[in-house]
Amino acid sequence: MNKFVLTTGSILGILGIIIGAFAAHGLEKLIDTEAQQTFETGVRYQMYHALFLLAVGMMPKITHKAKKQIGILVVLGILFFSGSIYGLATNNLSAFDFKIIGFITPIGGLLLILAWLFFLIKILKMKQD
């Protein structure tokens, strides 16, 4: 197991629950339905990847180095993807215009795809039992 990856997955999961609850109970009257759905997409992807990191962290045949690389890709991906989505969905609540950093959303998505691809490559390279 890898403590960094498991800790990161746990923190992303905890934050996903907190952010999701905030969206459901604190933002519902402040942003429109479309923005709520957009915000929920960010939460959903954050939670998917929290669970992904927990699974990766518990795989004994994947090296600690590979786990850490996957963890870094996921953290950056979530910060860029979900983080920008959170900002864009709540753009009207802030003085900062998150639309100017909207270009990082697909970069975050690409980083998440790369994390999964790297994971797949590591699995394919494993020796069969």
C-alpha positions in Angstrom: 0.0 0.0 0.0 1.1 3.6 -0.5 0.3 6.0 2.3 0.5 9.1 0.0 -2.1 7.7 -2.4 -4.4 6.3 0.3 -4.2 9.6 2.2 -4.9 11.7 -0.9 -7.8 9.5 -1.9 -9.3 9.8 1.6 -8.9 13.6 1.6 -10.4 13.9 -1.8 -13.3 11.8 -0.7 -13.9 13.8 2.5 -13.7 17.1 0.6 -16.0 15.6 -2.1 -18.7 14.9 0.6 -18.3 18.4 2.2 -18.3 20.2 -1.2 -21.3 18.1 -2.4 -23.3 18.8 0.8 -22.4 22.5 0.5 -23.7 22.5 -3.1 -26.9 20.7 -2.2 -27.7 22.8 0.9 -25.9 26.1 0.5 -25.9 26.8 -3.2 -29.3 25.7 -4.2 -30.8 29.2 -3.8 -27.7 31.0 -5.1 -27.1 29.4 -8.5 -29.5 28.2 -11.2 -30.3 24.5 -11.9 -27.8 24.3 -14.8 -25.0 25.6 -12.6 -26.0 23.2 -9.9 -25.7 20.3 -12.3 -22.3 21.6 -13.5 -21.1 21.8 -9.9 -22.4 18.2 -9.3 -20.3 17.0 -12.2 -17.2 18.4 -10.5 -18.1 16.6 -7.3 -18.9 13.4 -9.0 -15.5 13.3 -10.8 -13.7 14.2 -7.6 -15.4 11.2 -5.8 -14.7 8.8 -8.7 -11.1 9.7 -8.5 -10.9 9.5 -4.7 -12.2 5.9 -5.0 -9.7 5.3 -7.9 -6.8 6.4 -5.7 -8.0 4.1 -2.8 -8.1 1.2 -5.2 -4.7 2.0 -6.7 -3.2 2.4 -3.2 -4.3 -1.0 -2.2 -2.8 -2.8 -5.2 0.4 -4.6 -4.0 1.7 -5.3 -7.5 1.9 -1.7 -8.5 5.1 0.0 -7.4 5.1 2.9 -4.9 6.7 5.1 -7.6 3.9 4.3 -10.0 1.3 4.9 -7.3 2.8 8.3 -6.5 2.8 9.3 -10.2 -0.8 8.3 -10.6 -1.6 10.2 -7.4 0.0 13.3 -8.7 -1.8 13.1 -12.0 -5.1 12.7 -10.2 -4.5 15.6 -7.7 -3.6 17.9 -10.5 -6.4 16.7 -12.7 -9.0 17.2 -9.9 -7.6 20.7 -9.1 -7.8 21.7 -12.7 -11.0 19.8 -13.7 -13.2 19.9 -10.7 -11.7 23.1 -9.3 -12.4 25.0 -12.4 -15.9 23.6 -12.7 -16.6 24.7 -9.1 -15.4 28.2 -10.0 -17.3 28.3 -13.3 -20.6 27.0 -11.7 -20.4 29.7 -9.0 -18.9 32.4 -11.2 -21.7 34.9 -10.5 -21.0 34.7 -6.7 -17.4 35.9 -7.0 -15.7 39.1 -8.1 -13.1 36.9 -9.9 -14.2 35.9 -13.4 -13.5 32.1 -13.6 -14.2 32.1 -17.3 -10.7 33.4 -17.9 -9.3 30.2 -16.5 -11.9 27.9 -18.1 -9.3 26.6 -20.5 -7.8 24.5 -17.6 -10.9 22.3 -17.4 -10.0 20.1 -20.4 -6.3 20.1 -19.2 -7.6 18.6 -15.9 -9.6 16.1 -17.8 -6.6 15.1 -19.8 -4.5 14.6 -16.6 -7.3 12.3 -15.3 -7.2 10.3 -18.5 -3.4 10.1 -18.3 -3.7 8.8 -14.7 -6.0 6.0 -15.9 -3.9 5.3 -19.0 -0.7 5.1 -16.8 -2.6 2.7 -14.5 -3.7 0.5 -17.5 -0.1 0.4 -18.7 1.1 -0.8 -15.3 -1.6 -3.5 -15.2 -0.8 -4.7 -18.7 2.9 -5.0 -17.7 2.1 -7.1 -14.7 3.1 -10.7 -14.8 0.1 -13.1 -14.6 -0.1 -15.3 -11.6 
